[in-house]
Amino acid sequence: MPQKEESEVLDGMKEEGQRKKNRDTVTEEISDKTSSQKSNFTCQQCGKGFSLKASLKCHIKAHSGERPYACQQCGKCFIRKGTLEDHMRIHTKEKPYECPQCGNCFSKRGNLNTHMRVHTREKLFACNLYTGEKPYACKLCEKSFTTKLNLKYHINSHTGETPFTCDQCERSFRRKVTLNKHMKVHLREISFACHQCGMSFSDSKNLTNHVITHTGEKPYMCLQCGKTCSNNTNLAVHMRVHTGEKPFTCPQCGMSFRYKGNLQTHMGVHTGERPYICPHCGKSFRLIGSFRVHMRVHTGGRPYKCLECDEGFTYQRDLKTHLLTHS
């Protein structure tokens, strides 16, 4: 890609970051300029106002369920024409937005902008409050905390004290926030109960997400590769495969990871922690996968079967060696 286009992409990212950084100021200025104007077009369903009639008409489709823009390839329908155009790139495999640094291509400009942060190391949102200082240290284990309250909660883990008690079932907890979360079990309404298994939930959103586990429905589709997910959170995590985003960074060596679990596993390299201990021989492992493989020594598990003679093996490498006897 020409140098001029590369510069435009980077400039566009910086402008986007500046706009988000000054969001409150910009909103206030716009409010001052439009204080004399009113939303002339109001949705009768929810009361939301719009300055343009076209915006209201588009919004009403969200209530009516109308999806006038249909994909000619798969029949999927959309509320907006722009969303249909984005969807069509799944079928055409078109990826018009190219990264000037590494040549990766994307179907949406927003995904390119997100991906560019991998190269620029730009962090658009900076915290001005947290300094990293942890002045409150536990005298029992020397672990440090940013607030006195967190230290107090931590000390309870040494003493075993659980001062917050549920008045419904008398279960007790170390933290008040945990008690509050538990109380929802007693406050759940019957209207948020799953008709399949009887489980109940504190709100309709959690119930909806749960019902999908019974139906197998995956309504959230990735516009890059067409993969479907059961909820929006899983889709957001999946998108990191395409954007290259690795938001979890090791504070020790700076390595970045796509998933939090991978970072937690990696931290064992620095801490030397080996949390998975064999109950038979006491051998410890850093990775749960290594622990499971080791357990086959004691259980006699032989998951790798030879298709020629049906002989089983504990390790895949042993199966590969065995297959040479048949060739």
C-alpha positions as CSV (number, residue, x, y, z in Angstrom):
1,M,0.0,0.0,0.0
2,P,1.4,3.5,-0.8
3,Q,3.0,5.6,2.0
4,K,0.2,8.1,1.6
5,E,-2.5,5.6,2.4
6,E,-0.5,4.2,5.3
7,S,-0.3,7.7,6.7
8,E,-4.0,8.3,6.3
9,V,-4.8,5.1,8.2
10,L,-2.6,6.1,11.1
11,D,-3.9,9.6,11.1
12,G,-7.4,8.3,11.1
13,M,-6.7,6.2,14.2
14,K,-5.2,9.1,16.1
15,E,-8.2,11.3,15.2
16,E,-10.5,8.5,16.4
17,G,-8.6,8.3,19.7
18,Q,-8.7,12.0,20.2
19,R,-12.4,12.1,19.5
20,K,-13.0,9.4,22.1
21,K,-10.7,11.1,24.6
22,N,-12.6,14.4,24.3
23,R,-16.0,12.7,24.2
24,D,-17.5,14.6,27.1
25,T,-16.2,18.0,25.8
26,V,-17.5,17.4,22.3
27,T,-20.9,16.3,23.6
28,E,-21.2,19.4,25.7
29,E,-20.4,21.6,22.8
30,I,-22.9,19.9,20.6
31,S,-25.5,20.2,23.3
32,D,-24.9,24.0,23.5
33,K,-25.3,24.4,19.8
34,T,-28.5,22.4,19.6
35,S,-30.1,23.5,22.8
36,S,-32.7,25.5,20.9
37,Q,-33.5,22.5,18.6
38,K,-35.8,19.7,19.6
39,S,-36.2,16.1,18.3
40,N,-39.0,16.6,15.8
41,F,-39.5,12.9,15.2
42,T,-40.3,10.7,18.3
43,C,-40.7,6.9,18.4
44,Q,-44.2,6.0,19.7
45,Q,-42.9,2.7,21.0
46,C,-40.0,3.8,23.3
47,G,-40.1,7.6,23.2
48,K,-36.7,8.0,21.7
49,G,-36.3,11.2,19.6
50,F,-34.6,11.8,16.2
51,S,-33.8,14.9,14.3
52,L,-34.3,13.2,10.9
53,K,-37.4,11.3,9.7
54,A,-35.2,8.8,7.9
55,S,-33.5,8.0,11.2
56,L,-36.8,7.4,12.9
57,K,-38.0,5.1,10.1
58,C,-34.9,3.0,10.4
59,H,-35.2,2.8,14.2
60,I,-38.9,1.7,14.0
61,K,-37.7,-1.5,12.2
62,A,-36.1,-2.6,15.4
63,H,-39.5,-2.7,17.0
64,S,-41.5,-4.1,14.1
65,G,-38.9,-6.8,13.3
66,E,-38.8,-5.6,9.7
67,R,-35.7,-6.6,7.8
68,P,-36.1,-5.4,4.2
69,Y,-32.5,-6.0,3.0
70,A,-32.1,-9.7,2.1
71,C,-29.0,-11.5,1.1
72,Q,-29.4,-13.2,-2.3
73,Q,-26.9,-15.9,-1.3
74,C,-28.2,-17.3,1.9
75,G,-31.5,-15.4,2.5
76,K,-30.4,-13.7,5.8
77,C,-32.2,-10.4,6.2
78,F,-31.0,-7.1,7.8
79,I,-32.5,-3.8,9.0
80,R,-29.8,-1.6,7.3
81,K,-28.4,-1.7,3.8
82,G,-24.9,-1.1,5.1
83,T,-25.1,-4.2,7.3
84,L,-26.1,-6.3,4.3
85,E,-23.1,-4.9,2.4
86,D,-20.8,-5.9,5.2
87,H,-22.5,-9.4,5.3
88,M,-22.0,-9.9,1.6
89,R,-18.3,-10.0,2.0
90,I,-18.6,-13.3,3.7
91,H,-19.8,-14.8,0.4
92,T,-17.5,-12.7,-1.9
93,K,-14.5,-13.1,0.4
94,E,-13.8,-9.5,-0.3
95,K,-11.4,-7.8,2.1
96,P,-10.7,-4.3,0.8
97,Y,-9.0,-2.9,3.8
98,E,-5.3,-3.8,3.8
99,C,-2.8,-3.3,6.7
100,P,0.2,-1.2,5.4
101,Q,2.5,-2.9,7.9
102,C,2.0,-6.6,7.4
103,G,-0.4,-6.9,4.5
104,N,-3.3,-8.5,6.4
105,C,-6.6,-7.7,4.8
106,F,-10.0,-7.1,6.5
107,S,-13.6,-6.8,5.3
108,K,-14.3,-3.8,7.6
109,R,-12.4,-0.6,8.2
110,G,-13.1,-0.8,11.9
111,N,-11.3,-4.2,12.1
112,L,-8.3,-2.7,10.3
113,N,-8.2,0.2,12.7
114,T,-8.3,-2.2,15.7
115,H,-5.6,-4.4,14.1
116,M,-3.3,-1.4,13.5
117,R,-2.8,-1.0,17.3
118,V,-0.8,-4.3,17.2
119,H,1.8,-2.4,15.2
120,T,1.5,1.1,16.7
121,R,1.2,-0.1,20.3
122,E,-1.3,2.8,20.7
123,K,-3.5,2.6,23.7
124,L,-6.4,5.0,23.2
125,F,-7.7,4.9,26.7
126,A,-5.3,5.8,29.5
127,C,-6.1,5.6,33.2
128,N,-5.1,8.7,35.1
129,L,-6.0,7.3,38.5
130,Y,-4.2,4.0,38.9
131,T,-0.5,4.3,39.4
132,G,0.3,0.7,40.1
133,E,1.2,1.4,43.7
134,K,0.1,-1.2,46.3
135,P,0.8,0.4,49.7
136,Y,-1.3,-2.0,51.9
137,A,0.7,-5.2,52.6
138,C,-0.5,-8.3,54.4
139,K,1.8,-9.1,57.4
140,L,1.0,-12.8,57.1
141,C,2.0,-13.4,53.5
142,E,3.4,-10.0,52.3
143,K,0.9,-9.8,49.5
144,S,0.1,-6.1,48.7
145,F,-3.1,-4.3,47.7
146,T,-4.1,-1.0,46.2
147,T,-6.8,-0.3,48.9
148,K,-7.2,-0.9,52.6
149,L,-10.6,-2.6,52.0
150,N,-9.0,-5.2,49.7
151,L,-6.4,-5.9,52.3
152,K,-9.2,-6.4,54.9
153,Y,-11.0,-8.9,52.6
154,H,-7.7,-10.7,52.0
155,I,-6.9,-11.1,55.7
156,N,-10.2,-13.0,56.1
157,S,-8.8,-15.7,53.8
158,H,-6.1,-16.3,56.5
159,T,-8.5,-16.2,59.5
160,G,-11.3,-18.0,57.8
161,E,-13.7,-15.3,58.9
162,T,-16.9,-14.9,56.9
163,P,-18.7,-11.9,58.4
164,F,-21.4,-11.4,55.8
165,T,-24.3,-13.8,56.4
166,C,-27.4,-14.4,54.3
167,D,-30.5,-13.9,56.4
168,Q,-32.5,-16.3,54.1
169,C,-30.3,-19.5,54.3
170,E,-27.5,-18.4,56.8
171,R,-24.7,-19.0,54.3
172,S,-21.8,-16.7,55.1
173,F,-19.3,-15.0,52.8
174,R,-16.0,-13.2,53.1
175,R,-17.1,-10.3,50.9
176,K,-20.2,-8.2,50.9
177,V,-20.3,-8.2,47.1
178,T,-20.4,-12.0,47.1
179,L,-23.3,-11.9,49.5
180,N,-25.2,-9.5,47.3
181,K,-24.6,-11.7,44.3
182,H,-25.8,-14.7,46.3
183,M,-29.0,-12.9,47.4
184,K,-30.2,-12.9,43.8
185,V,-30.8,-16.6,44.2
186,H,-33.6,-15.9,46.7
187,L,-34.9,-12.9,44.8
188,R,-35.3,-14.5,41.4
189,E,-38.7,-14.3,39.9
190,I,-40.5,-17.2,38.4
191,S,-40.9,-15.3,35.1
192,F,-37.2,-15.8,34.5
193,A,-37.3,-19.6,34.8
194,C,-36.1,-22.0,32.0
195,H,-39.0,-24.2,30.9
196,Q,-36.5,-26.8,29.7
197,C,-34.7,-27.5,33.0
198,G,-36.3,-25.3,35.6
199,M,-33.3,-23.1,36.3
200,S,-34.1,-19.6,37.2
201,F,-32.3,-16.3,36.5
202,S,-32.2,-12.8,37.9
203,D,-33.0,-11.2,34.6
204,S,-34.4,-12.0,31.1
205,K,-31.0,-11.5,29.4
206,N,-29.3,-14.3,31.4
207,L,-32.4,-16.5,30.8
208,T,-32.2,-15.9,27.0
209,N,-28.5,-16.7,27.0
210,H,-29.2,-19.9,28.9
211,V,-32.0,-21.1,26.7
212,I,-29.6,-21.1,23.7
213,T,-27.7,-23.9,25.4
214,H,-30.8,-26.1,24.9
215,T,-31.7,-25.0,21.4
216,G,-28.1,-25.0,20.1
217,E,-28.9,-21.7,18.4
218,K,-25.9,-19.5,17.6
219,P,-27.3,-16.2,16.3
220,Y,-24.1,-14.1,16.5
221,M,-22.2,-14.4,13.2
222,C,-18.6,-13.3,12.5
223,L,-18.7,-11.2,9.3
224,Q,-15.1,-12.2,8.6
225,C,-15.3,-16.0,8.4
226,G,-19.0,-16.8,9.0
227,K,-18.4,-18.6,12.3
228,T,-21.4,-18.4,14.6
229,C,-21.5,-17.9,18.4
230,S,-24.1,-18.4,21.0
231,N,-23.7,-14.9,22.6
232,N,-22.1,-11.5,21.8
233,T,-19.3,-12.0,24.4
234,N,-18.0,-15.2,22.6
235,L,-18.2,-13.4,19.3
236,A,-16.1,-10.5,20.6
237,V,-13.5,-13.0,21.9
238,H,-13.5,-14.8,18.5
239,M,-12.9,-11.5,16.6
240,R,-9.4,-11.3,18.1
241,V,-8.4,-14.1,15.7
242,H,-9.0,-11.7,12.8
243,T,-7.9,-8.4,14.4
244,G,-4.8,-9.8,15.9
245,E,-5.6,-8.1,19.2
246,K,-3.9,-9.5,22.3
247,P,-5.2,-7.5,25.2
248,F,-3.6,-9.6,28.0
249,T,0.0,-8.6,28.6
250,C,2.5,-10.2,31.0
251,P,3.8,-7.7,33.5
252,Q,7.0,-9.6,33.8
253,C,8.2,-9.9,30.2
254,G,5.7,-8.0,28.1
255,M,4.4,-10.9,26.1
256,S,0.8,-10.5,25.0
257,F,-1.9,-13.1,24.7
258,R,-5.3,-13.3,23.0
259,Y,-7.0,-15.0,26.0
260,K,-6.8,-14.4,29.7
261,G,-6.4,-18.1,30.4
262,N,-3.3,-18.2,28.2
263,L,-1.7,-15.4,30.2
264,Q,-2.5,-17.1,33.5
265,T,-0.8,-20.3,32.2
266,H,2.2,-18.3,31.0
267,M,2.6,-16.6,34.4
268,G,3.7,-20.0,35.7
269,V,6.9,-19.6,33.8
270,H,7.9,-16.7,36.0
271,T,6.4,-17.8,39.3
272,G,7.5,-21.4,39.0
273,E,4.0,-22.4,40.2
274,R,3.0,-26.0,39.4
275,P,-0.6,-26.2,40.6
276,Y,-1.6,-29.6,39.1
277,I,-0.4,-32.3,41.5
278,C,-0.8,-36.0,40.8
279,P,-2.7,-37.7,43.8
280,H,-0.9,-41.0,43.1
281,C,2.8,-40.0,43.0
282,G,2.9,-36.4,44.0
283,K,4.4,-35.2,40.7
284,S,3.4,-31.6,39.9
285,F,2.7,-29.9,36.5
286,R,2.4,-26.4,35.3
287,L,-0.1,-27.2,32.5
288,I,-3.3,-29.1,33.0
289,G,-2.8,-30.8,29.7
290,S,0.5,-32.3,30.9
291,F,-1.2,-33.4,34.1
292,R,-3.9,-35.2,32.2
293,V,-1.4,-37.0,30.0
294,H,0.6,-38.1,33.0
295,M,-2.5,-39.5,34.7
296,R,-2.7,-42.2,32.0
297,V,0.4,-43.8,33.6
298,H,-1.7,-44.5,36.7
299,T,-5.1,-45.1,35.1
300,G,-3.9,-47.2,32.2
301,G,-5.7,-45.0,29.7
302,R,-4.7,-45.7,26.0
303,P,-6.6,-43.2,23.9
304,Y,-4.5,-43.6,20.7
305,K,-5.7,-46.7,18.8
306,C,-4.1,-48.3,15.8
307,L,-6.6,-48.7,13.0
308,E,-4.7,-51.7,11.6
309,C,-4.6,-53.9,14.7
310,D,-6.6,-52.0,17.3
311,E,-3.7,-51.8,19.7
312,G,-3.9,-48.9,22.1
313,F,-1.2,-46.5,23.3
314,T,-0.8,-44.0,26.1
315,Y,1.0,-41.4,24.0
316,Q,0.6,-40.3,20.4
317,R,4.3,-40.6,19.7
318,D,4.1,-44.3,20.6
319,L,1.3,-44.8,18.1
320,K,3.3,-43.1,15.4
321,T,6.3,-45.4,16.1
322,H,4.0,-48.4,16.1
323,L,2.5,-47.5,12.7
324,L,5.9,-47.9,11.1
325,T,5.7,-51.7,11.8
326,H,2.7,-51.9,9.5
327,S,4.3,-49.9,6.7
